[in-house]
């Protein structure tokens, strides 16, 4: 199962968090080792913003109509 790169990047704005989440998803079998390595390589070579622009705090609440 592939994760949504956009949601992933927007949810974890710091590199260390992103690496931890990739490792966690791989350990739990949510992503393949090959896909995890692809994400790590992209993170290292192109940076976190290569996954897309950062969402502002409260974005999902606004989308859901709570704000």
Buried (B, 14 or more C-beta within 10 A) or exposed (E): EEBEEEEBBBEBEEEEEBBEBBEEBBEEEBBEEEBBEBBBEBBEEEEBEEBEEEBEEEEEEEEEEEE
